[in-house]
Amino acid sequence: MLPPEFLAGLVGEGDTLLEALHRETAEETGLAIRQVDGYVGHFDYVGGSGGIVRQFNFAVTVERTGPVVLTEHDAHQWALPTELPPVSDAVRGLIGR
């Protein structure tokens, strides 16, 4: 089983960061973002090709909360910070903000 992760996606050529946020959220969950509530932070990690990847993270409000239609993940969880499964230190630091 893979560790928990945030939704993620690439910023396409000609996309802004916020356009990519809306697109990737819709593609990976079927949910539409109503409002971007704020920038949470970022962290760097080594990607599958061995290069450094920077992941930007945002808090959002969605139009509705279900049903979530996953296309790239096996499961999802709505959770309070105290209910999370083990996550990396980088992810834990962002959740605490």
C-alpha positions, -999 to +999 in steps of 0.1 A: +000+000+000+013+035-009+014+062+017-013+089+018-007+119-004-024+152-015-039+155-049-012+166-073-006+174-109+016+192-133+011+228-144+007+225-181+023+249-206+003+280-207-015+272-174-014+292-143-009+275-109-046+281-100-058+268-134-039+236-128-053+234-093-089+236-106-082+211-135-063+185-114-090+186-086-117+180-112-098+153-130-087+133-099-119+136-078-148+149-099-151+178-075-153+215-086-135+241-065-159+269-054-132+290-037-095+289-031-092+297+006-055+302+006-020+290+000-009+264+026+027+260+016+050+238-005+076+211-002+102+195-024+106+158-030+124+135-054+101+125-082+099+092-101+124+103-127+149+112-099+145+150-104+134+174-076+097+183-077+081+212-059+045+206-048+024+237-040-006+231-017-038+251-013-068+250+010-100+250-010-138+249-006-155+226-031-190+229-046-201+196-030-184+169-009-195+137-026-195+114-042-158+116-050-149+100-083-113+088-081-094+084-113-058+082-101-061+070-065-075+039-048-093+056-019-099+090-003-105+102+033-120+133+047-102+137+080-093+160+109-056+164+114-058+141+145-074+113+124-048+111+096-028+080+089+010+083+090+022+109+065+056+124+058+070+152+079+066+176+050+029+168+047+024+168+085+039+203+086+015+216+060-015+201+077-006+219+110-008+253+093 
